């Protein structure tokens, strides 16, 4: 499993907004320069994050972007969902009948690996849900060399 650049850069942009939470909005230009993200790619990221109600845009002088909720309420799982789409470890689980989608594999009901795949998916989702944007700086400070 590998997260895309969209997720990694999106998380970096959100970390900038998290640092500034409760203060002035952060301009796209500032995020772009601070995190070395191209303006066009950043605009795509910000659009995804707005559509998923993680950020809001503030118009006018001094405008920019800010988190829609406090950093501790925005789970990393929310960011994955916004930028990567629904999380599942295997395409056969994306069709799990619990999700009311078509089952893409004829062997789904008799497949020996489906139970372990379901557990892995649950465990990974739980880990992603256990971290919030407020954990980003704390973990960085803990693990920063020197």
Backbone bond lengths (Angstrom), bond angles and torsions (degrees), N, CA, C in turn:
res aa  C-N    CA-C-N  psi(-1)  N-CA   C-N-CA  omega(-1)  CA-C   N-CA-C  phi
1 X - - - 1.444 - - 1.527 108.12 -
2 X 1.310 115.63 134.99 1.455 120.57 -179.45 1.526 108.80 -141.68
3 X 1.337 115.06 131.33 1.455 119.29 175.25 1.522 108.94 -80.75
4 X 1.317 115.94 147.72 1.456 121.16 -178.63 1.524 110.86 -81.41
5 X 1.322 115.12 170.66 1.462 121.22 175.26 1.528 110.07 -60.68
6 X 1.322 117.48 -32.35 1.462 121.38 178.90 1.539 109.67 -56.75
7 X 1.322 116.44 -45.50 1.469 120.34 179.64 1.530 110.71 -67.89
8 X 1.316 117.01 -49.65 1.472 120.07 -176.36 1.526 111.82 -60.07
9 X 1.328 117.14 -47.65 1.455 120.00 179.69 1.525 111.49 -70.34
10 X 1.314 116.25 -35.27 1.463 120.12 176.61 1.517 111.39 -61.98
11 X 1.314 115.78 -41.59 1.463 120.46 178.06 1.530 110.42 -64.50
12 X 1.314 116.69 -38.68 1.472 120.37 177.29 1.526 111.17 -64.65
13 X 1.325 117.05 -41.72 1.469 120.62 177.87 1.525 110.24 -63.68
14 X 1.325 116.39 -42.23 1.466 120.29 178.69 1.524 111.68 -66.03
15 X 1.323 117.15 -33.30 1.464 120.55 178.07 1.534 110.09 -64.34
16 X 1.332 117.18 -37.75 1.467 120.65 176.98 1.529 109.59 -63.10
17 X 1.336 116.25 -45.03 1.470 120.18 179.22 1.527 111.03 -66.41
18 X 1.314 116.15 -35.08 1.463 120.88 178.20 1.527 110.61 -63.42
19 X 1.344 116.42 -42.59 1.464 120.91 177.94 1.533 111.62 -59.82
20 X 1.308 116.05 -31.74 1.459 122.18 -175.14 1.533 111.53 -99.01
21 X 1.332 118.14 6.76 1.476 120.55 -175.04 1.529 110.84 -57.52
22 X 1.327 114.96 133.42 1.454 120.80 -179.74 1.515 113.11 90.02
23 X 1.326 116.90 -8.44 1.458 121.49 179.36 1.514 110.98 -111.13
24 X 1.310 115.24 -150.15 1.460 122.09 -179.70 1.528 110.66 -68.28
25 X 1.330 117.23 148.77 1.465 119.67 173.25 1.527 110.30 -61.42
26 X 1.318 115.70 158.39 1.464 121.82 -179.82 1.524 107.99 -104.95
27 X 1.311 116.60 127.79 1.464 119.74 -179.41 1.533 109.75 -73.81
28 X 1.318 115.18 153.83 1.463 120.56 176.38 1.526 109.42 -60.93
29 X 1.326 116.66 -37.48 1.464 120.56 179.63 1.529 110.75 -61.52
30 X 1.328 116.88 -42.76 1.457 120.19 179.73 1.533 111.34 -64.29
31 X 1.325 116.17 -43.66 1.470 119.73 178.44 1.519 109.74 -62.22
32 X 1.328 116.17 -45.88 1.458 121.87 -179.15 1.525 111.25 -57.64
33 X 1.314 115.98 -47.83 1.466 120.28 -178.30 1.522 112.16 -70.59
34 X 1.317 116.60 -43.46 1.472 120.81 -177.27 1.520 112.33 -65.77
35 X 1.334 115.88 -38.93 1.462 120.32 -175.30 1.523 113.45 -104.64
36 X 1.327 116.87 2.92 1.467 121.65 179.26 1.533 111.65 55.09
37 X 1.329 114.58 51.68 1.466 122.55 178.40 1.525 106.56 -113.53
38 X 1.331 117.18 131.01 1.463 118.81 179.92 1.526 109.98 -61.09
39 X 1.328 115.84 146.02 1.466 121.05 -178.17 1.521 112.42 -58.43
40 X 1.330 116.92 -42.19 1.465 119.45 -177.58 1.533 111.45 -67.41
41 X 1.324 116.91 -40.13 1.468 120.15 178.21 1.528 110.35 -68.34
42 X 1.315 116.34 -40.25 1.460 120.72 178.47 1.521 111.14 -61.47
43 X 1.322 117.19 -41.18 1.469 120.28 178.51 1.535 111.14 -59.18
44 X 1.327 116.68 -40.25 1.472 120.29 176.59 1.523 110.79 -62.33
45 X 1.330 116.13 -45.87 1.464 121.21 179.37 1.519 111.14 -58.97
46 X 1.322 114.82 -48.89 1.459 119.65 -177.46 1.525 111.30 -62.47
47 X 1.321 117.49 -36.54 1.463 120.80 177.74 1.530 110.61 -63.16
48 X 1.323 117.62 -44.03 1.469 121.08 177.17 1.527 110.84 -61.14
49 X 1.310 115.79 -44.89 1.466 120.14 -177.78 1.528 111.47 -66.28
50 X 1.328 117.68 -35.76 1.477 121.14 175.96 1.517 110.77 -67.21
51 X 1.338 116.64 -45.16 1.473 120.32 -179.70 1.524 112.44 -60.79
52 X 1.321 116.57 -29.03 1.458 120.69 -179.71 1.536 112.10 -97.21
53 X 1.335 115.91 16.04 1.468 122.58 174.66 1.522 114.54 57.49
54 X 1.327 117.31 33.01 1.459 120.08 175.53 1.526 111.53 -93.11
55 X 1.343 115.98 -27.39 1.464 120.61 179.38 1.521 109.64 -135.18
56 X 1.321 114.34 164.36 1.465 120.75 173.05 1.524 107.78 -129.18
57 X 1.317 114.56 149.28 1.453 120.47 174.91 1.517 109.34 -94.82
58 X 1.322 116.41 140.76 1.457 122.43 178.12 1.524 106.81 -116.63
59 X 1.320 116.15 120.19 1.463 120.85 -177.21 1.519 111.77 -86.96
60 X 1.315 114.11 163.44 1.459 120.40 173.26 1.514 113.05 93.51
61 X 1.338 114.99 -179.60 1.466 119.65 179.17 1.537 109.80 -58.76
62 X 1.299 115.81 135.05 1.463 119.69 -178.04 1.513 112.84 76.70
63 X 1.333 116.20 9.19 1.454 120.88 -179.36 1.517 111.78 -76.56
64 X 1.287 114.53 -179.07 1.457 121.00 -179.02 1.512 109.22 157.94
65 X 1.306 116.07 -138.04 1.457 121.27 -177.10 1.517 109.71 -131.35
66 X 1.331 113.97 147.91 1.462 119.85 175.59 1.522 109.04 -145.57
67 X 1.305 114.81 160.16 1.457 120.14 177.73 1.527 109.69 -67.30
68 X 1.322 115.62 143.58 1.458 119.39 179.57 1.523 111.75 -80.43
69 X 1.325 116.48 -24.18 1.471 122.29 178.62 1.521 108.60 -131.80
70 X 1.323 117.40 165.78 1.471 119.07 176.63 1.524 110.96 -59.94
71 X 1.338 117.23 148.33 1.471 120.95 -177.12 1.527 113.61 -54.78
72 X 1.320 117.30 -34.88 1.472 119.45 -179.00 1.526 112.77 -71.54
73 X 1.324 117.21 -12.36 1.469 120.69 178.60 1.526 113.04 -96.68
74 X 1.318 117.34 -8.86 1.469 120.68 179.37 1.521 107.50 -99.07
75 X 1.314 115.22 108.21 1.460 122.16 -177.18 1.528 109.45 -80.99
76 X 1.313 116.40 151.39 1.464 120.52 176.31 1.529 109.53 -60.99
77 X 1.328 116.92 -32.43 1.471 120.93 175.98 1.529 110.82 -59.42
78 X 1.334 117.57 -35.98 1.473 121.27 177.50 1.529 110.63 -63.74
79 X 1.324 115.55 -39.33 1.463 121.11 -178.85 1.533 109.83 -69.58
80 X 1.322 116.47 -41.82 1.474 120.46 176.95 1.525 109.18 -58.90
81 X 1.311 116.86 -48.00 1.474 121.48 -179.26 1.528 110.70 -59.57
82 X 1.328 117.07 -42.97 1.465 121.32 -177.85 1.524 112.60 -67.48
83 X 1.332 116.61 -39.54 1.463 119.69 -171.61 1.523 114.66 -103.90
84 X 1.317 117.52 -21.92 1.469 120.78 -178.56 1.530 111.82 -112.55
85 X 1.323 117.44 -17.48 1.456 121.15 -174.47 1.513 109.82 93.15
86 X 1.322 116.97 -176.18 1.461 120.31 -178.41 1.533 111.09 -57.74
87 X 1.322 115.62 139.30 1.457 120.60 -178.28 1.523 110.57 -91.53
88 X 1.319 116.17 128.99 1.459 121.86 169.89 1.515 108.11 -153.44
89 X 1.346 116.41 147.86 1.463 120.23 -175.38 1.522 112.77 -83.26
90 X 1.312 117.22 -18.61 1.461 120.55 179.38 1.521 108.96 -147.56
91 X 1.317 115.99 146.65 1.462 118.90 -179.82 1.526 111.74 -61.80
92 X 1.337 117.05 -26.17 1.466 117.33 179.39 1.532 110.81 -68.02
93 X 1.310 117.83 -26.52 1.457 119.83 177.95 1.515 112.06 -79.71
94 X 1.312 117.17 -21.07 1.456 118.72 176.91 1.520 109.97 -67.44
95 X 1.317 116.84 -16.45 1.455 121.60 178.09 1.504 112.68 -107.80
96 X 1.319 117.62 17.56 1.456 122.38 178.19 1.526 108.43 -55.94
97 X 1.313 116.37 133.64 1.464 120.53 -176.36 1.529 112.17 -60.43
98 X 1.330 118.03 -22.12 1.463 120.69 177.06 1.523 110.81 -65.46
99 X 1.304 117.13 -19.62 1.466 121.48 -179.11 1.522 111.64 -100.09
100 X 1.325 116.87 6.54 1.461 122.35 177.21 1.522 113.89 57.71
101 X 1.320 116.75 36.37 1.449 121.44 175.63 1.518 108.51 -116.20
102 X 1.311 116.60 165.43 1.459 119.62 176.34 1.515 110.53 -66.57
103 X 1.310 116.29 143.10 1.460 121.01 175.93 1.527 106.94 -83.72
104 X 1.350 118.17 119.96 1.458 120.68 -173.59 1.527 114.71 -80.17
105 X 1.322 118.50 -5.43 1.454 120.49 -175.03 1.519 110.04 -129.53
106 X 1.322 116.22 133.19 1.466 120.89 179.17 1.523 112.78 -65.74
107 X 1.303 117.53 -23.52 1.466 121.97 -176.76 1.529 113.34 -91.61
108 X 1.298 117.46 2.27 1.465 121.23 -173.24 1.528 112.61 -49.60
109 X 1.314 117.99 -50.02 1.466 121.10 -175.61 1.526 113.11 -68.65
110 X 1.328 118.14 -22.37 1.465 121.44 -178.95 1.530 112.77 -115.36
111 X 1.296 118.61 15.11 1.459 122.04 -175.83 1.529 110.24 -82.32
112 X 1.322 115.96 127.16 1.466 120.34 -178.68 1.519 113.71 -67.93
113 X 1.311 119.04 -25.05 1.460 119.80 -176.38 1.527 114.27 -91.73
114 X 1.311 118.42 -10.96 1.461 120.53 -179.12 1.534 112.34 -57.93
115 X 1.332 120.42 -44.61 1.473 118.50 179.73 1.532 113.32 -59.79
116 X 1.334 118.54 -42.38 1.465 119.29 179.89 1.523 110.65 -70.24
117 X 1.322 117.11 -37.12 1.464 119.85 176.95 1.526 110.73 -62.32
118 X 1.325 117.30 -40.70 1.467 120.75 177.90 1.524 110.67 -62.45
119 X 1.331 116.31 -42.80 1.471 119.20 179.55 1.525 111.43 -65.85
120 X 1.328 116.42 -41.86 1.464 119.69 177.44 1.525 110.89 -60.66
121 X 1.316 115.75 -43.90 1.464 119.82 179.69 1.527 110.61 -61.98
122 X 1.317 117.05 -44.16 1.463 121.34 178.72 1.521 110.83 -62.58
123 X 1.335 116.57 -45.81 1.462 120.26 -178.96 1.525 111.83 -63.25
124 X 1.322 117.52 -44.72 1.464 120.77 -179.88 1.526 110.33 -65.40
125 X 1.321 116.78 -41.80 1.466 120.57 177.45 1.522 110.71 -61.38
126 X 1.325 116.56 -40.65 1.468 120.17 178.09 1.528 111.43 -63.34
127 X 1.331 116.88 -40.60 1.461 119.81 178.15 1.532 109.86 -64.64
128 X 1.315 117.79 -46.75 1.464 121.18 179.58 1.529 110.99 -60.63
129 X 1.325 116.09 -33.58 1.468 120.83 179.67 1.524 112.59 -79.67
130 X 1.320 117.12 -15.69 1.465 120.08 -177.63 1.526 112.47 -82.56
131 X 1.327 117.81 -13.64 1.456 122.09 179.19 1.519 110.46 -109.33
132 X 1.316 115.39 146.17 1.463 120.77 177.27 1.525 109.18 -124.94
133 X 1.308 115.80 174.88 1.464 119.74 177.65 1.527 111.03 -60.67
134 X 1.312 117.33 -30.14 1.465 119.25 -179.46 1.526 112.17 -67.82
135 X 1.330 117.60 -17.79 1.466 120.97 178.72 1.529 112.87 -79.77
136 X 1.317 117.71 -17.98 1.467 120.73 -173.78 1.530 111.60 -59.36
137 X 1.322 117.38 -54.97 1.464 120.48 -177.47 1.525 110.93 -66.80
138 X 1.334 117.29 -39.92 1.454 120.76 -179.49 1.535 110.63 -60.46
139 X 1.327 117.06 -45.54 1.462 120.42 179.76 1.526 111.30 -67.76
140 X 1.318 116.91 -37.52 1.459 120.50 177.47 1.528 110.06 -61.39
141 X 1.334 116.26 -46.78 1.463 120.41 -179.84 1.525 111.66 -62.61
142 X 1.330 116.90 -38.31 1.467 121.10 179.66 1.526 112.38 -66.94
143 X 1.330 116.59 -37.27 1.452 120.47 -171.67 1.533 113.95 -102.09
144 X 1.343 116.04 -2.21 1.461 120.26 -178.63 1.527 109.51 -65.12
145 X 1.329 116.29 129.23 1.466 118.73 177.98 1.521 111.40 -63.99
146 X 1.315 114.23 146.48 1.455 120.00 173.93 1.435 110.99 80.45
